[in-house]
Amino acid sequence: MHIATPPAPCPPSTAHLDLPFFDDAHRTLARGLVPWAAAQDVDETDDRAACREWVRRLGADGWLRYCVPAAHGGALPALDSRALVLLRETLAYHSPLADFAFAMQGLGSGAITLAGSPAQQAHYLQGVASGQLIAAFALSEPEAGSDVGAMRTTALPAAGGAYTLDGSKTWISNGGIADFYCVFAKTEPDGGTRGISAFIVDATAKGLDTSRHIHVMAPHPLATLAFTGCEVPSSALLGELNGGFKLAMRTLDIFRASVAAAALGMARRALAEAVHHARQRRMFGQSLADFQLTQARIGEMAALVDSAALLTYRAAWLRDEGEKRGGTRVTAEAAMAKMTATENAQRVIDMALQLHGGRGVEVGSKVESLYRDIRSLRIYEGATEVQQLIIGKAALQTP
């Protein structure tokens, strides 16, 4: 059976590009990506094969160049949150799996961009930008998701300056298909978040087992990584010793707003599907769109989409502007965007499915697949409840 993303009822609007959050480089990027994304037809029956194919296409046509800085084959001088947001929003509108493939290239290599040695950057980033290397970010563990300091995976000194990794990571995106993993482990087992360091572990490393795949409601390549006496050289240390927690948080700050953008793209697609269906569906001698209840519901959906968009674009803009001033953190703003966009998208997609009636739950319909795709975004890279805590603490600290 061939499963491909159904064509969109209409291309996504680009009216938001005129907002002051974006400059001409962002507008050119988005307007070039829209027709490219609409023209792709990837068989997504096998999520792992499909992700490899999406990485190949995104790399071949230059879109992965936005995941790395220009010095290493990138499209822009530095990682640009607004570019990432526009890419993820557009890709998610057409195929959440395409968005996933793109996002993991950025997240999986982000720590190398931020803190990698010149040798590490030269070795890995060019391959990420071209699609020749698939990246992964390995932070979560069975008992350490939101509570990063509770991780149990250790990286202890071995002979010759090497490190030996033991433990496990789970819910790892691109697990089993990645060429390398940015792995966070305890170098000071009793040090809490201050005892975590980051390492680059190649998929071929002896003692690394990625064979335990995880199957979820919206198929994506996920796996549990098992490290058993996995020895890596001293050159695999990424960034400062015991500086892994701050590095992980800096990486997530960049990409948290882009998670919001992925949700935004899915919500925009659900709204487009709802509008199209309401115009076409005939009942009681008129179209579904003629009913005031339908108009009110679509109006609510549109407002939810736009409110999420404004918070998402603000977070990305603030992060990029902050980088110009030495790297101001935008943790609370990114949390607001991530929380609002994912929660709003869940509501919008649910309303779109309801408007479709029985057709909405038919396997193969776009709103049915969106209903499954959106659910995980409210959990990964910080569940909604974690975002609420981040926002609340920031509000309480404000003078």
N, C-alpha and C positions, 0 to 999 in steps of 0.2 A: 504494500500500500504506500502511495506517495503522499506525504504530508508536507505541505508548504504553507507559508503564511498567506492567508487569503488577501487578495488585493484590497487596499483601502478604498472605501466608498468615495473618498476625495483626498487630495493631498493635504497635509497639515497646513494650516495658515501660518504665514510668516509675519503677521502684523506685530507680534511681540518683539521682533528684531528692531523696531523703531524706538523701543524704550531706551532711555539714557544709560541703562546698565551696559549696553554693548557698543563696540566701535566697529569701524568698517571691516576690519579683519574678521570679526565674529560674523558679521552679516554675509560676507563672501563665503565663509566656511559653511554656514547653515544653508544658504541658497544653492550651493553646489551639492551638498549632501542629500537634500530632499529628493531630487530625481534619481540619484544613484541608489538610495535605499529602496525607492519604489520599484526599481527595475530588477532587484535581486529576487531569485527564486531558488531557495535552498531546501533540499529534502531534510526535514527535521525529525524523521522517523527514529533515527539513532542520534540521541543528543550528543554523544561524544564525537561521532563522526561529523555531525553538523557544526559543533563548536570548532573543530579543526578547520572545516571548510570556511566558516565565517572568519576565523583568524587569517586564513590564507587570503581571502578576498579583501578584507580590511587592510591587510598589510600590502598586498599587491597594488591597491589603488590609493595608497597614501594616507588612509585615515588613521592608522595606528601611529603615525608620526606625531600625533597630538598627545601621545602617552609619554613622550620623552622630550628632553630639551634639544635645541638645535645643535648643540655641540656633539651630540651623539645620534644624529640623523633625524632629529625632531623637526616639526614644522614651525615652532615658535621658540623664542630664546629660552623660555622657562615653562614649567607646567602652568597652564592657565585654566583656572577653575571654570571660567565662563565658556571656554571652548569645550571642556569636558561636559559641561551641563548641556550645551546645545547638541553635541554629538549623541549623548545618551538619550536625551529627550526624543530626538528624531529617530534613532535606531529602535528605541522601545516602542514608538508609535507603529512601526512596521513589523518588528520581530523582537520580542523580549529576549530570545536566545542570542540574537545578534548583539543586542545591548550587553548581555552577560559576557559574551566573548570579548567585546571591546573593553568593558570595565575591568575585567580581570587582568588584562594586559597592563592597564594603568596601575591598579591596586597592587598587583603582584610585583611590579618593578618600581613602585613609588618610593620605597625605602632606599633602593639603590640610587635613585635620582637624588634623594635628599641627603644621603649620608655615605654613599658608596665611595670607595677609593677610586682614583683615576683608572686603575687596572680593572676593578670590578665594573665600573661604568663602561669602559671600552669593551669589555668582554661580553656583557649581557644586553646593554641598552639598544645597540644597533640591531641585534637579532629580534628584540621585542618590537621595534619600530617597523621592521620589514615583515614581521609575521613568521620568521623562521624559528623563533623561540617562543614557547608558551610559558607564561609566568603564573605563579600562585603565591598567595599570602597565607601563612600558616600561624594563626594566633590562638584560635579557640581550642579548648580541650573538653573532654567529657564532663569534668567538674569545674571548668573555668571558662565561662562564656563572658557574661557581663563582668564577672569578678576576675579580672585579668591576673591580679596578684596571687590568685589561688592556683595558678598553673603548677603542674608537677614535672613537666618535662625538664630534664637537666642537661646542661652542657658543661662537663667537667674537664679540667686539664688532663691531657694525655702526653705521652712522650713526644719530644721534638716540637713543643709548642702547639700541638694539635688539640682538638676538643672531641670528646666522645658524647654523643647525644643518646639519651634513653628516655622513653616515654611515648606519648601519643598525642596527636592532634586530630580533631574531628570537625565535620562540616566544612571541609576544605574545598573550596571551589577550584575547579580544574584538577582536583586530585586524581591521579592516575593518567592524566594526559599532559601535565606540565613537564617542561624540560628542566625547570629549577623551581625551588621553593624558598621564599624568605621566611625563615623559621625563627620564632621567638622562644627562648628557653631560659631556665634559671641557671645563671653562673654563680649566684650566691643563693643556695637553696632556702635559706631562712631570711632572705633580704626583702621579701615582698615585692612590690613593684620596683624597688630600687636595686633588685638583684637580677634583673632580666636583661639579656643581651640578644642581639639578632645575628643570624647566620644565613649565608646563602648555601643551600644544600642542593646539589645536582640530583636529578632523578635517578641517575645511575649509581649514586653513592651506596656502597656496601652497608647493609644493615638498615636500609630504608625499605619498607614494604607499603605499597600504595594499592594493594589488590582489593581491599575491602570497600567496595562501592556502596554509596548510600542512595536509595531510590526515594524520590519525593513526589508530591502531587503534581508539580509542574516540572517535568524532567529537565534536569541540569546535571552536568558532570560534577558530582561530589564524592568525596572519599574520606576515610579515616587513614591517617598516616601513622605507621608504627615504626619507632626508632629503637633498634636493639643493638647496642654497641656500635652505633653509626659514627665513624670517625671522619672528621673534616679537618683540613689543614688550618693553620692560624690565619691564613689569607682569606678564609671564609667568614671571619668575624666582620659584621656589617655595622659600621659606625663605632661609637665608643663602647668599651667594656662596661656593662651594667647600665648602658644608656638605651636599652631596647624599649622600655615602656614609653619614654618620651618620643622615641622615633615612631613607634606604632601609633601613638596619638596624633602626631603631626601628619602621618600618612592618612589616617582616617579623617582628619579635619579637611583635607583636600577633597577626599572622595565621598564624604557624607552628603555634601550638597549635590553631588552627582547621583547619589541614590534617590534623592528627592526628584531629580530630573527624570530618572527612569520611570518613577511612579507617575510623574506629570505626563510623560509621553503615553503611558498606558491609559491614563484618564482622558487625555485628548482623543485617543483612538476610540475609547468607549463612548464618548460624547458624539463623535462623528458617526459611529455606528447607530447610536440611538436616533440622531436626527435623520439619518438616511432611512432607517426603518420606519420612523414615525411618518415620514412623507410618503412612503410607498404603501404602507399597510392600510387597507380599506376595511372599514367596519361601520355598520349602521348607516350606510350611505355616504360616508365621508372618510377622510383620511384620519389616522390616529393623531396626526399633528393638529387637526382642527379642534380637538377637545381641549378645553381650558386646563383640565387637570394635567394633560400631557405637556402643555406649554409651561405650566408652573414647575413641573418636575424638571424639564430641560433647562429652565431658567436657574433653578437651584444647582443643577449640575455645572452649568457654565460658571456660576459664581464660585463654586468650590474649586474649579480648575484654575480660574484666574487668581484667587487668593493664594493658592499653592504656588503658582508661577511667580508671583511677586516676592514671596519669601525665599524661593529657590534662587531667583536671579539676584536678590539682595545679598544672600549669603556668599554666592560666587563672586560678586563684585567686591564685597568687603574683603574677602580673602585675597583677591588679586591686588587691590589697593593697599592692603596691609603689607604684602610682600615688598612693595615699593618703599615702604617705611621700615623695613627691617624685620618683617615677619610677625605682625600683630595677630594673636590668636582670635579666631572667630568661632569658638566652640559652641557658645550659646546660640548664635545666629544659625550655624549649620544644624544644630539640634532642632531649632524651631522649623527650619525648612524640611528636614527629614521627617519629623513627626507629622507636620501638617500635610505635606504632600502625600505621604503614604496612607495616612488615615483618610484624607479626602478622596484619594484615588479608590480606596476600597469602597467608599460610599457611592462614588460616581459609577463605578463598574457594577455594583449591586443594583443601582437604579436602572442602568442600561439593560441589564439582564432582565429585570422585572418588566420593562417596557416591551421586551421581545417575547414575553410570555413563554409558551412551551418551546419555542425555537431557541430561547436563550440558554436552555440547559442541554441542548442537543450537542453531543460530542462532535467537534469539527467546526462549530460556529465560533466566530471570533470572540464574542462576549463570553462564551463558555471558557475558552482558553485564557482570556484575560482574568476571569474570576479566579482561576487557579494560579496564574502567574503573579498576581499582585500580593497574594497572602504572605509570602515569605518576606517581602520587602518591609513589612511592619516588624520584623524580627531581626534580620541580619544587619550587621554593622551598627548594632545598638538598638534594642527593642524600644518600642514607643515609651514604655515605662521608664527606661533609662534616660531617654531624651527629656522626659518630664522632670526627672531629678536634676539633670544638667541645667535645664532652663530655670528651675526653681531656685537652685543654689546661686546661680548667677544673679537672679532678681533680688535675692536676699542680701547679696554682697554689694549691690548698687547703692551708692550714697543717696 
